[in-house]
Amino acid sequence: MTGAETGTGADAAQDATPTAEQAESASRVAAAEAAAADQKSLLGSSAVMAAGTVVSRMSGFVRTALLAAALGAGLHADLFTIANTVPNMLYILLAGGVFNAVLVPQLVRSMKGDPDGGEAYTNRIITLAGIFLLLVTIGLVVAAPLVMDVLLGSEFGEPELAAQRSSAIDFARYCLPQVFFYGMFVLVGQILNARGRFGPMMWAPIANNVLAVAVLAAYLLLNGPATTAEQSGPFSPGQELLLGVGSTLGIVAQLVILVPYLRSAGFRYRPRFDFRGTGLGHTLRLGTWTVAFVIVNQLAYTVVVRLASGGTAQSPEGTGITVYSSAMLIMMVPHSVVTVSLATAILPRLSAHAAEGRLPDLATGLASTLRTALVVILPFGLLLPVLARDISHVVWGHGATADTWPRYAPTLALLGIGLVFFTLHYLMLRGFYAVERTRTVFWIQCAVSGTNIAVAVALVTRTDPAQTSPALVVAYIAAYAVGSLVSYTVLRHLLGGLGTRRLLAFGARLGLAAVLATGLALAVVVGLDALSPDRPWTLSAVHVLVGGGVDVVAFLLLARLLRIEEVTAITGLVTSRLPSRLVPGRHR
């Protein structure tokens, strides 16, 4: 029985003929109880995923630090980074949007509405997806030179970069089989999510990172850090084999880890080839607009990769896709830990509200999720520019980038601003997917991608190669500022409101707390910088810990003073999972 049902039943027992005022009061109480129960359940589900994501991201930091230490931050590193990025790009382009956004609502509907709990529908989905991904992957491996020519800038057509282009193509041949395993990993993970098993999909990537760390450690042991001359050159066949095959094995591992969880969730896969008249057509029609959305999105990212590859190809001091994507990894930590965990947990619930025609409940749940996400995202986004230089020193100030780590700092600082807009846009899209308005999402994404492409081309073609990566981040900020504004406005109209007045009041209090806390952290960091301007990376780590600690403590105190309830909910969840002896005032 739900909280709403319980509350209504209790009120009815007290008075068999309640007045309109009593009924309205009971309704408000029941709604409040249901909302509180939903938020507690949502935070609990999100915490399971967030724990796995934190560990995964920490191991990812080790991976990106080793990558920079081994290959540097220039053209040499970009050759591998681009080729290793291609499989994920192509998977997202070909199937990712459908798997991530469309299948979850459809799986929930089949589980609720089909007599077998959606088992036959799920078997057909796995069979069809496996066949499609296998055929596509084979085709992509064969077409590897064409794929790389699309992503590499025109500079790679010059004879002096022929060896570098050849290395990039070799890497692509080793890495493109990842497309199949990425697809099956996400599909199996979403099936588990639809069945309420959120943890495995968030923990499995740790295996990938562990293998990647082992491969990079072996590479460093065999080859040492790339020299200044090597950081603009190609790879040897043995180096290509080690890095390329090692990267693919990591993606295989994270899929293999998920398979046993399907059985423990009560699902047994049996191939089904009877695709006609089974509801897959409806899913694919929904997927048509999602695929169009992804095509537009990946078109923008293709332009970004081409422009970034030109940054390092034109100059040894240029910044490119390695700097851009590595800094993006730092930015994505709070997004993955908080926003994705919340969105993954809330999407089945939003889909259920939409299926039952309860749009006000959908709007309430989405607005609550947005506020909960922002209490972490906004303070982090403001703090990141303050700590960007010290974080860059700690993560990338080793090996081949011992002297070039400052190249990362401007990109990382700007990404803090982009994170806030990206979070708003990302969560609004979950609302559109829940009500199956994928066509609307497509048109919104056209505005996002168009802005990204236009601003990126305008800035990169007019800046020094050293500023290529920061210029691309400015384009990213502009794109998602447009996207968040448009998506919020359209969804608010569609759902009949998103509690804008409450959100603005919340935003004012949250913004005040975050700005004051960041200002205090900035003062502390500036003071520490004055004491040790030429410091080792270990002292930079101290600066990060002290500056970050001051910000967190100040923000929590200000949030309590300003009565920001969402902060209390998150801190309450965290402290409830700590041992009693670590939490003052809580008894065992």
C-alpha positions as CSV (number, residue, x, y, z in Angstrom):
1,M,0.0,0.0,0.0
2,T,1.4,3.5,-0.9
3,G,1.8,6.3,1.5
4,A,-1.1,8.1,-0.1
5,E,-3.4,5.2,0.3
6,T,-2.5,4.8,3.9
7,G,-3.0,8.4,4.7
8,T,-6.4,8.6,3.0
9,G,-7.6,5.4,4.7
10,A,-6.7,6.7,8.2
11,D,-8.6,10.0,7.6
12,A,-11.7,8.2,6.4
13,A,-11.7,6.0,9.5
14,Q,-11.8,9.0,11.7
15,D,-14.7,10.6,10.0
16,A,-17.0,8.6,7.6
17,T,-18.4,11.9,6.2
18,P,-15.4,14.3,5.9
19,T,-16.0,17.9,5.0
20,A,-14.5,19.3,1.8
21,E,-11.9,21.1,3.9
22,Q,-11.0,17.9,5.7
23,A,-10.7,16.0,2.5
24,E,-8.5,18.7,1.0
25,S,-6.3,18.6,4.1
26,A,-6.1,14.8,4.0
27,S,-5.1,15.0,0.3
28,R,-2.3,17.4,1.1
29,V,-1.0,15.3,3.9
30,A,-1.2,12.1,1.8
31,A,0.6,13.9,-1.1
32,A,3.3,15.1,1.3
33,E,3.8,11.7,2.8
34,A,4.0,10.1,-0.7
35,A,6.5,12.7,-1.9
36,A,8.6,12.2,1.2
37,A,8.5,8.4,0.8
38,D,9.4,8.8,-2.9
39,Q,12.3,11.0,-2.2
40,K,13.7,8.7,0.5
41,S,13.3,5.7,-1.8
42,L,14.9,7.6,-4.7
43,L,17.9,8.7,-2.6
44,G,18.3,5.2,-1.3
45,S,18.4,3.7,-4.8
46,S,20.7,6.5,-6.0
47,A,23.1,5.9,-3.1
48,V,23.7,2.3,-4.2
49,M,24.6,3.5,-7.7
50,A,26.5,6.5,-6.5
51,A,28.8,4.3,-4.3
52,G,29.7,2.2,-7.3
53,T,30.2,5.3,-9.4
54,V,32.5,6.9,-6.9
55,V,34.8,3.9,-6.9
56,S,34.6,3.7,-10.7
57,R,35.5,7.4,-11.1
58,M,38.4,7.1,-8.6
59,S,39.9,4.3,-10.6
60,G,39.2,6.4,-13.7
61,F,41.4,9.1,-12.2
62,V,44.2,6.7,-11.9
63,R,43.7,5.7,-15.5
64,T,43.7,9.2,-16.9
65,A,46.8,10.1,-14.8
66,L,48.7,7.1,-16.1
67,L,47.6,7.9,-19.7
68,A,49.0,11.4,-19.4
69,A,52.2,10.1,-17.6
70,A,52.8,7.6,-20.4
71,L,51.7,9.4,-23.6
72,G,51.7,13.1,-22.7
73,A,49.0,15.7,-23.6
74,G,49.9,16.3,-27.3
75,L,49.4,14.6,-30.7
76,H,50.9,11.3,-29.6
77,A,48.2,10.9,-26.9
78,D,45.4,12.3,-29.2
79,L,46.0,9.5,-31.7
80,F,45.1,6.8,-29.1
81,T,42.4,8.9,-27.4
82,I,40.5,9.6,-30.6
83,A,40.6,5.9,-31.7
84,N,39.6,4.7,-28.3
85,T,36.7,7.3,-28.2
86,V,35.3,6.2,-31.6
87,P,33.6,3.0,-30.4
88,N,31.6,4.8,-27.7
89,M,30.7,7.6,-30.1
90,L,29.6,5.1,-32.8
91,Y,27.7,2.9,-30.3
92,I,25.8,6.0,-29.0
93,L,25.2,7.1,-32.6
94,L,23.8,3.7,-33.7
95,A,22.0,2.4,-30.7
96,G,22.8,4.3,-27.5
97,G,19.9,6.7,-27.4
98,V,17.4,3.9,-28.0
99,F,18.9,1.6,-25.4
100,N,19.3,4.3,-22.7
101,A,16.2,6.4,-23.0
102,V,13.5,4.5,-24.9
103,L,13.9,0.9,-23.7
104,V,13.6,1.6,-20.0
105,P,10.1,3.0,-20.3
106,Q,9.1,0.2,-22.7
107,L,10.6,-2.5,-20.4
108,V,8.7,-1.1,-17.5
109,R,5.5,-1.1,-19.5
110,S,6.0,-4.7,-20.6
111,M,6.8,-5.8,-17.1
112,K,3.6,-4.2,-15.8
113,G,1.3,-5.2,-18.7
114,D,2.5,-8.5,-20.2
115,P,1.3,-11.7,-18.6
116,D,4.9,-13.1,-18.4
117,G,6.2,-10.0,-16.8
118,G,7.9,-8.8,-20.0
119,E,10.2,-11.8,-20.3
120,A,9.4,-12.6,-24.0
121,Y,9.7,-8.9,-24.9
122,T,13.1,-8.7,-23.2
123,N,14.3,-11.8,-25.0
124,R,13.3,-10.4,-28.4
125,I,15.1,-7.1,-27.6
126,I,18.3,-8.9,-26.6
127,T,18.2,-11.1,-29.8
128,L,17.5,-8.2,-32.2
129,A,20.1,-5.9,-30.6
130,G,22.8,-8.6,-30.6
131,I,22.3,-9.3,-34.3
132,F,22.3,-5.6,-35.1
133,L,25.4,-4.7,-33.1
134,L,27.4,-7.7,-34.4
135,L,26.7,-6.8,-38.1
136,V,27.5,-3.1,-37.5
137,T,30.7,-3.9,-35.6
138,I,32.0,-6.0,-38.4
139,G,31.3,-3.3,-40.9
140,L,33.0,-0.7,-38.9
141,V,36.2,-2.6,-38.4
142,V,36.4,-3.1,-42.2
143,A,35.7,0.6,-42.7
144,A,38.2,1.8,-40.1
145,P,40.2,4.1,-42.4
146,L,37.0,5.9,-43.5
147,V,35.9,6.3,-39.9
148,M,39.1,7.9,-38.9
149,D,39.2,10.2,-41.9
150,V,35.9,11.6,-40.7
151,L,37.3,12.4,-37.2
152,L,40.8,13.5,-38.0
153,G,41.4,17.1,-39.1
154,S,42.6,18.0,-42.6
155,E,46.1,18.3,-41.3
156,F,46.4,14.5,-41.3
157,G,46.2,14.5,-45.0
158,E,49.7,16.0,-45.2
159,P,52.6,13.6,-45.9
160,E,54.5,14.6,-42.7
161,L,51.6,13.2,-40.6
162,A,51.1,10.0,-42.7
163,A,52.6,7.8,-40.0
164,Q,50.5,9.4,-37.3
165,R,47.3,8.8,-39.4
166,S,48.4,5.1,-39.9
167,S,48.7,4.7,-36.1
168,A,45.3,6.1,-35.5
169,I,43.8,3.7,-38.1
170,D,45.5,0.7,-36.5
171,F,44.2,1.7,-33.1
172,A,40.7,2.0,-34.5
173,R,40.8,-1.6,-35.9
174,Y,41.7,-2.8,-32.4
175,C,39.2,-0.7,-30.6
176,L,36.1,-0.8,-32.8
177,P,35.0,-4.3,-31.6
178,Q,34.1,-2.4,-28.4
179,V,30.9,-1.2,-30.2
180,F,29.3,-4.6,-29.8
181,F,30.3,-4.9,-26.1
182,Y,29.3,-1.3,-25.2
183,G,25.9,-2.0,-26.7
184,M,25.3,-5.3,-24.9
185,F,26.6,-3.9,-21.6
186,V,24.2,-1.0,-21.7
187,L,21.3,-3.2,-22.8
188,V,21.9,-5.7,-20.0
189,G,22.4,-2.9,-17.5
190,Q,19.1,-1.3,-18.5
191,I,17.3,-4.6,-18.1
192,L,18.7,-4.9,-14.6
193,N,17.7,-1.2,-13.9
194,A,14.1,-1.9,-15.0
195,R,14.0,-4.8,-12.6
196,G,15.2,-2.6,-9.7
197,R,18.8,-3.9,-9.7
198,F,20.6,-0.5,-10.0
199,G,24.0,-1.4,-8.5
200,P,25.7,-3.8,-10.9
201,M,25.7,-1.4,-13.9
202,M,27.5,1.3,-11.8
203,W,30.0,-1.1,-10.3
204,A,31.0,-3.1,-13.5
205,P,33.0,-0.3,-15.1
206,I,35.5,-0.7,-12.3
207,A,36.7,-3.9,-14.0
208,N,37.3,-1.9,-17.2
209,N,39.3,0.7,-15.3
210,V,41.4,-1.9,-13.4
211,L,42.3,-3.5,-16.7
212,A,43.1,-0.1,-18.3
213,V,45.4,0.7,-15.4
214,A,47.2,-2.6,-15.7
215,V,47.7,-2.1,-19.5
216,L,49.0,1.5,-19.0
217,A,51.3,0.3,-16.2
218,A,52.6,-2.4,-18.4
219,Y,53.1,0.2,-21.2
220,L,55.1,2.5,-18.9
221,L,57.2,-0.4,-17.7
222,L,58.0,-1.5,-21.2
223,N,58.4,1.9,-22.9
224,G,58.8,4.6,-20.2
225,P,57.1,8.0,-20.5
226,A,57.0,9.5,-23.9
227,T,59.8,11.9,-24.6
228,T,59.2,15.4,-25.9
229,A,60.0,14.3,-29.5
230,E,57.8,11.2,-29.2
231,Q,54.8,13.3,-28.0
232,S,54.3,14.4,-31.6
233,G,55.0,11.1,-33.3
234,P,53.4,7.8,-34.1
235,F,53.4,4.5,-32.2
236,S,55.1,1.2,-33.0
237,P,53.0,-1.9,-33.9
238,G,53.7,-3.5,-30.5
239,Q,52.6,-0.3,-28.7
240,E,49.4,-0.2,-30.8
241,L,48.6,-3.9,-30.1
242,L,49.1,-3.5,-26.3
243,L,47.0,-0.3,-25.9
244,G,44.3,-1.2,-28.5
245,V,43.6,-4.8,-27.5
246,G,44.0,-4.0,-23.8
247,S,41.3,-1.2,-24.1
248,T,38.9,-3.6,-25.8
249,L,39.3,-6.3,-23.2
250,G,38.3,-3.8,-20.5
251,I,34.9,-3.3,-22.2
252,V,34.5,-7.1,-22.6
253,A,35.1,-7.5,-18.9
254,Q,32.5,-5.0,-17.7
255,L,29.8,-6.9,-19.8
256,V,30.8,-10.3,-18.6
257,I,30.5,-9.1,-15.0
258,L,26.8,-8.2,-15.5
259,V,25.6,-11.5,-16.9
260,P,25.3,-13.4,-13.6
261,Y,23.2,-10.6,-12.2
262,L,20.5,-11.3,-14.9
263,R,20.1,-14.8,-13.5
264,S,19.9,-13.6,-9.9
265,A,17.3,-11.0,-10.9
266,G,15.1,-14.0,-12.1
267,F,15.7,-13.5,-15.9
268,R,16.7,-16.4,-18.2
269,Y,17.7,-15.4,-21.7
270,R,16.2,-17.5,-24.5
271,P,16.8,-16.3,-28.1
272,R,13.5,-15.2,-29.8
273,F,13.3,-14.4,-33.5
274,D,9.5,-13.8,-33.7
275,F,9.7,-10.0,-34.0
276,R,6.5,-9.3,-35.8
277,G,3.4,-8.2,-33.9
278,T,5.1,-8.1,-30.5
279,G,5.3,-4.3,-29.8
280,L,8.9,-3.9,-31.1
281,G,7.6,-1.7,-33.9
282,H,6.3,0.8,-31.3
283,T,9.7,0.8,-29.6
284,L,11.5,1.3,-32.8
285,R,9.2,4.2,-33.9
286,L,10.0,5.9,-30.6
287,G,13.6,5.1,-31.3
288,T,13.5,6.8,-34.7
289,W,13.4,10.3,-33.1
290,T,15.9,9.3,-30.5
291,V,18.3,8.1,-33.2
292,A,17.8,11.4,-35.0
293,F,18.6,13.2,-31.7
294,V,21.8,11.1,-31.3
295,I,22.8,11.8,-34.9
296,V,22.6,15.5,-34.3
297,N,24.4,15.2,-31.0
298,Q,27.2,13.1,-32.5
299,L,27.5,15.4,-35.5
300,A,28.4,18.1,-33.0
301,Y,30.9,15.9,-31.2
302,T,32.5,14.9,-34.5
303,V,33.1,18.5,-35.2
304,V,34.6,18.9,-31.8
305,V,37.0,16.0,-32.3
306,R,38.1,17.2,-35.7
307,L,38.7,20.7,-34.4
308,A,40.5,19.3,-31.3
309,S,42.8,17.0,-33.5
310,G,43.9,20.1,-35.3
311,G,45.0,21.8,-32.1
312,T,47.7,19.2,-31.4
313,A,48.5,18.6,-35.1
314,Q,49.3,22.2,-35.7
315,S,51.6,22.8,-32.8
316,P,53.5,20.9,-30.1
317,E,52.0,23.4,-27.6
318,G,48.5,22.8,-28.8
319,T,45.7,21.4,-26.7
320,G,43.4,18.8,-28.1
321,I,41.0,15.9,-27.4
322,T,43.2,14.4,-24.7
323,V,43.1,17.6,-22.6
324,Y,39.4,18.1,-23.4
325,S,38.3,14.6,-22.6
326,S,40.5,14.2,-19.5
327,A,39.2,17.4,-18.0
328,M,35.7,16.4,-18.8
329,L,36.3,13.2,-16.7
330,I,36.8,15.4,-13.6
331,M,33.7,17.4,-14.4
332,M,31.6,14.3,-14.9
333,V,32.3,13.0,-11.4
334,P,29.5,14.8,-9.7
335,H,27.3,14.3,-12.8
336,S,27.8,10.6,-12.7
337,V,27.7,10.2,-8.9
338,V,24.7,12.4,-8.4
339,T,22.7,13.3,-11.5
340,V,23.0,10.0,-13.4
341,S,22.3,8.0,-10.3
342,L,19.2,10.1,-9.5
343,A,18.0,10.1,-13.1
344,T,18.5,6.3,-13.5
345,A,16.5,5.7,-10.3
346,I,13.7,8.2,-11.1
347,L,13.1,7.3,-14.8
348,P,11.1,4.1,-14.2
349,R,9.0,6.0,-11.6
350,L,8.5,8.9,-14.0
351,S,7.5,6.4,-16.8
352,A,5.0,4.8,-14.4
353,H,3.4,8.2,-13.6
354,A,3.2,9.0,-17.3
355,A,1.7,5.6,-18.1
356,E,-1.0,6.2,-15.5
357,G,-1.7,9.7,-16.7
358,R,-0.5,11.4,-13.5
359,L,1.4,14.3,-15.0
360,P,1.3,16.4,-11.8
361,D,3.1,13.6,-10.0
362,L,5.6,13.4,-12.8
363,A,6.3,17.1,-12.6
364,T,6.6,17.0,-8.8
365,G,9.1,14.1,-8.9
366,L,11.2,15.7,-11.7
367,A,11.3,19.0,-9.9
368,S,12.4,17.4,-6.7
369,T,15.1,15.4,-8.5
370,L,16.4,18.6,-10.1
371,R,16.6,20.4,-6.7
372,T,18.3,17.4,-5.1
373,A,20.9,17.3,-7.9
374,L,21.6,21.0,-7.8
375,V,22.6,21.1,-4.2
376,V,25.7,19.1,-5.2
377,I,26.2,20.3,-8.8
378,L,26.1,24.1,-8.2
379,P,28.6,24.2,-5.3
380,F,30.9,21.9,-7.2
381,G,30.6,23.9,-10.4
382,L,31.5,27.1,-8.6
383,L,34.4,25.5,-6.7
384,L,36.0,23.8,-9.7
385,P,37.6,27.0,-11.2
386,V,39.1,27.8,-7.8
387,L,40.8,24.4,-7.5
388,A,41.4,23.8,-11.2
389,R,45.1,24.5,-11.2
390,D,45.9,22.4,-8.2
391,I,43.7,19.5,-9.3
392,S,45.5,19.6,-12.7
393,H,48.9,19.4,-10.9
394,V,47.8,16.5,-8.7
395,V,46.3,14.4,-11.5
396,W,48.5,15.2,-14.5
397,G,51.7,16.5,-13.1
398,H,53.7,13.3,-13.6
399,G,55.8,11.5,-16.2
400,A,55.4,12.8,-19.7
401,T,53.2,15.7,-18.5
402,A,55.4,16.7,-15.5
403,D,56.1,20.1,-17.1
404,T,53.0,20.5,-19.3
405,W,50.2,19.8,-16.7
406,P,49.2,23.6,-16.7
407,R,47.6,23.0,-20.1
408,Y,44.7,21.2,-18.4
409,A,43.8,24.0,-15.9
410,P,41.9,26.5,-18.2
411,T,39.7,23.8,-19.7
412,L,39.0,22.3,-16.3
413,A,38.1,25.7,-14.8
414,L,35.6,26.5,-17.6
415,L,33.9,23.1,-17.3
416,G,32.6,24.0,-13.9
417,I,30.2,26.5,-15.5
418,G,29.2,24.0,-18.2
419,L,28.3,21.4,-15.6
420,V,25.4,23.4,-14.2
421,F,23.8,24.0,-17.6
422,F,24.4,20.4,-18.6
423,T,22.7,19.0,-15.5
424,L,19.6,21.1,-16.0
425,H,19.3,20.0,-19.6
426,Y,20.0,16.3,-18.8
427,L,17.3,16.1,-16.2
428,M,14.7,17.9,-18.3
429,L,15.2,15.3,-21.1
430,R,14.3,12.5,-18.6
431,G,10.9,14.1,-18.4
432,F,10.4,14.1,-22.2
433,Y,11.5,10.5,-22.4
434,A,9.0,9.5,-19.7
435,V,6.1,10.9,-21.7
436,E,7.6,9.6,-24.9
437,R,8.1,13.0,-26.5
438,T,11.2,12.0,-28.4
439,R,10.4,14.2,-31.4
440,T,10.5,17.2,-29.1
441,V,13.9,16.1,-27.7
442,F,15.2,16.0,-31.2
443,W,14.3,19.6,-32.0
444,I,15.7,20.8,-28.8
445,Q,19.0,18.9,-29.5
446,C,19.1,20.6,-32.9
447,A,19.4,23.9,-31.1
448,V,22.0,22.6,-28.7
449,S,24.2,21.0,-31.4
450,G,23.8,23.9,-33.8
451,T,24.9,26.3,-31.1
452,N,27.9,24.0,-30.2
453,I,29.1,23.7,-33.8
454,A,28.7,27.4,-34.6
455,V,30.5,28.7,-31.5
456,A,33.2,26.0,-31.7
457,V,34.1,26.7,-35.3
458,A,34.0,30.5,-34.8
459,L,36.3,30.4,-31.7
460,V,38.7,27.6,-32.7
461,T,39.4,29.0,-36.2
462,R,40.3,32.4,-34.6
463,T,42.4,31.2,-31.6
464,D,45.9,29.9,-31.0
465,P,46.3,26.1,-31.0
466,A,47.1,26.3,-27.3
467,Q,43.6,27.6,-26.7
468,T,41.8,25.0,-28.7
469,S,40.5,23.0,-25.8
470,P,39.3,26.0,-23.7
471,A,37.6,27.4,-26.8
472,L,35.7,24.1,-27.2
473,V,34.5,24.3,-23.6
474,V,33.1,27.8,-24.2
475,A,31.1,26.4,-27.1
476,Y,29.9,23.6,-24.8
477,I,28.7,26.2,-22.2
478,A,26.8,28.2,-24.8
479,A,25.2,25.1,-26.2
480,Y,23.9,23.8,-22.9
481,A,22.8,27.2,-21.7
482,V,20.5,27.3,-24.7
483,G,19.5,23.6,-24.2
484,S,18.6,24.0,-20.5
485,L,16.5,27.1,-21.1
486,V,14.6,25.7,-24.1
487,S,14.1,22.2,-22.5
488,Y,12.8,23.7,-19.2
489,T,10.4,26.1,-20.9
490,V,8.9,23.4,-23.2
491,L,8.6,20.8,-20.5
492,R,7.0,23.2,-18.1
493,H,4.4,24.0,-20.7
494,L,3.9,20.3,-21.5
495,L,3.4,19.2,-17.9
496,G,1.4,22.3,-16.8
497,G,4.2,23.5,-14.5
498,L,7.4,22.5,-12.7
499,G,7.1,24.5,-9.5
500,T,9.0,27.4,-11.0
501,R,8.3,29.8,-8.2
502,R,9.6,27.3,-5.6
503,L,12.6,26.5,-7.8
504,L,13.5,30.1,-8.1
505,A,13.3,30.6,-4.3
506,F,15.3,27.5,-3.8
507,G,17.9,28.7,-6.4
508,A,18.3,32.0,-4.7
509,R,19.0,30.4,-1.3
510,L,21.3,27.7,-2.9
511,G,23.1,30.3,-5.0
512,L,23.8,32.5,-2.0
513,A,25.1,29.6,0.1
514,A,27.3,28.3,-2.8
515,V,28.7,31.8,-3.7
516,L,29.6,32.6,-0.1
517,A,31.2,29.2,0.5
518,T,33.2,29.5,-2.8
519,G,34.4,33.0,-1.9
520,L,35.7,31.8,1.4
521,A,37.5,28.8,-0.3
522,L,39.0,31.2,-2.9
523,A,40.4,33.4,-0.1
524,V,42.0,30.3,1.6
525,V,43.5,29.0,-1.7
526,V,44.9,32.5,-2.7
527,G,46.5,32.7,0.7
528,L,48.0,29.2,0.4
529,D,49.3,30.1,-3.2
530,A,51.1,33.1,-1.8
531,L,52.9,30.9,0.7
532,S,54.1,28.3,-1.8
533,P,54.0,29.6,-5.5
534,D,56.3,26.9,-6.8
535,R,55.1,23.8,-5.0
536,P,55.3,20.1,-5.6
537,W,52.1,18.2,-6.5
538,T,51.8,16.8,-3.0
539,L,51.4,20.4,-1.7
540,S,48.9,21.0,-4.4
541,A,46.9,18.0,-3.1
542,V,46.9,19.7,0.4
543,H,45.6,22.9,-1.2
544,V,42.8,20.9,-2.9
545,L,41.9,19.2,0.4
546,V,42.0,22.4,2.5
547,G,40.2,24.5,-0.1
548,G,37.6,21.9,-0.8
549,G,37.1,21.2,2.9
550,V,36.6,24.8,3.8
551,D,34.0,25.1,0.9
552,V,32.1,22.0,2.0
553,V,31.9,23.0,5.7
554,A,30.9,26.6,4.9
555,F,28.3,25.5,2.5
556,L,26.7,23.0,4.9
557,L,26.6,25.6,7.6
558,L,25.0,28.2,5.3
559,A,22.6,25.6,3.9
560,R,21.4,24.8,7.4
561,L,21.1,28.5,8.2
562,L,19.1,29.1,5.0
563,R,17.0,25.9,5.6
564,I,17.8,24.2,2.3
565,E,15.9,21.0,2.9
566,E,17.5,19.1,0.0
567,V,20.9,19.5,1.5
568,T,19.6,18.1,4.8
569,A,18.1,15.1,3.0
570,I,21.4,14.2,1.3
571,T,23.6,14.7,4.4
572,G,21.1,12.6,6.4
573,L,21.4,9.8,3.9
574,V,25.2,9.9,4.0
575,T,25.3,10.0,7.8
576,S,22.8,7.2,8.1
577,R,25.2,4.9,6.2
578,L,28.2,5.8,8.4
579,P,29.1,3.8,11.6
580,S,27.2,5.2,14.6
581,R,30.5,6.1,16.4
582,L,31.4,8.5,13.6
583,V,28.1,10.5,13.8
584,P,27.8,12.7,17.0
585,G,24.4,12.4,18.6
586,R,23.4,9.2,17.0
587,H,23.0,6.1,19.2
588,R,23.8,2.6,18.1
